[in-house]
Amino acid sequence: MLNPAQTVPTLPVGKRKLESEVETGFSADIASAEASRCYLCHYKFEIIDEKRVLCDECLNVKPVEGCIVEIASLVRDEEGRITGYTRVEQDKTDSLYYNRLWIDQSQCIRCGRCEAVCPVNAITIQKVSVDA
């Protein structure tokens, strides 16, 4: 299981000299996990709510608390682009059960566990690119 992205360890300021290497590097295990994450950064995981069967399997395997969230609605800008979401709040959201799940791309570590356990293939993986 991958953990959230790690910060590169650095030499404490008081121990730095003119020719010191500031970044001390990762252990072999952390370096391997971080390197495997790099191959997946151009993928976007999405949930197709219409296909869901409310099994919650993806919620049970998520490795990061905020990667899959229960949402009440999506927030869109004036051009219709999704810019955020409103989370379900217990005793505040007007619903017996959340009706949508959302994969927060800023929290998703692209481990693929949610897609692997989905019994109805409601989670898609799309390759994305940034236009220059």
Secondary structure as UniProt FT lines:
FT   HELIX           13..15
FT   TURN            18..19
FT   HELIX           28..38
FT   TURN            39..42
FT   STRAND          43..47
FT   HELIX           49..51
FT   HELIX           57..61
FT   TURN            65..67
FT   STRAND          68..76
FT   TURN            78..79
FT   STRAND          82..87
FT   TURN            90..92
FT   STRAND          100..103
FT   TURN            105..107
FT   HELIX           113..117
FT   TURN            119..120
FT   STRAND          123..127
//
